[in-house]
Amino acid sequence: MVYHSETATRATDDEVLVEAVTVQTRNYKRLFCLVTASVVAFDQFVVYAKPHAANTVYATIASTSGGFTSPIRPMLGASGNLTALDGATGWFYMDVEGIDTVKISLAFAAANGTWVIDVGLQ
């Protein structure tokens, strides 16, 4: 079995939706993502996917509270509403078979938020 993991972190993002991390998922079946928001709450958390590298268009997989609290494939589960994560750690688990790239974008409710994203692929 092949495993891969990586971590991304940044501080002082403002209230604009920014790309937090892009994960190459080709040849993997599952993605587990652990995300921590500290200092300031998220007011947006979006998971996108695209089928192959040449494609420039991403499909939105989850972008609202329901996308995480009542997930449908390829989103398999989540710890709760990641779009409003505040001073806590949450997670999501996703089927990535047939998906080339997963992109996670986020925004904070106010300036100077800090986040850490850890991903694991299997």
GITA-V849036 format. One record per residue. PSI is psi in whole degrees, 0 to 359 (NA if undefined). NEAR is the number of other C-alpha atoms within 8 Angstrom. D_FIRST is the distance of its C-alpha to the first C-alpha in whole Angstrom. Layout:
[[PSI	NEAR	D_FIRST] [PSI	NEAR	D_FIRST]]
This chain:
[[141	3	0] [136	5	4] [153	7	7] [143	7	10] [156	8	14] [161	7	17] [140	8	21] [142	9	24] [152	9	27] [153	8	31] [166	8	34] [30	8	38] [151	13	36] [203	10	39] [15	9	40] [140	7	38] [123	9	35] [152	8	33] [120	9	29] [314	10	27] [145	9	24] [128	9	22] [125	7	19] [115	7	17] [1	13	15] [136	10	14] [10	5	11] [162	11	10] [329	10	11] [145	11	12] [130	14	14] [130	11	16] [126	11	19] [124	11	21] [135	11	24] [129	12	28] [124	16	31] [160	11	34] [305	9	38] [145	14	38] [149	14	36] [149	15	35] [358	11	37] [139	13	34] [116	14	30] [134	13	29] [125	12	25] [160	12	25] [153	13	23] [150	14	24] [332	9	22] [160	8	22] [323	8	24] [339	4	27] [132	8	28] [356	6	30] [127	5	30] [142	8	28] [140	7	28] [122	9	29] [317	11	26] [132	11	28] [354	11	31] [169	11	33] [319	11	33] [332	8	32] [338	12	29] [323	16	28] [336	11	30] [64	7	30] [151	12	26] [155	7	26] [140	7	23] [357	8	21] [124	14	22] [334	11	20] [163	11	22] [160	12	24] [346	10	26] [202	9	29] [99	12	31] [346	12	29] [349	12	32] [26	11	35] [130	14	32] [109	10	35] [36	10	34] [177	8	31] [133	9	27] [178	12	26] [160	12	22] [157	13	21] [132	12	18] [141	12	18] [121	11	16] [13	13	15] [126	9	15] [2	6	17] [132	12	18] [317	13	19] [137	14	20] [131	13	21] [136	12	24] [126	12	25] [153	13	29] [163	13	31] [152	14	35] [157	16	37] [337	9	40] [170	9	42] [161	10	41] [35	10	40] [159	15	36] [140	13	33] [156	11	30] [133	11	26] [125	12	23] [130	11	20] [146	11	17] [138	11	13] [143	12	11] [NA	10	7]]
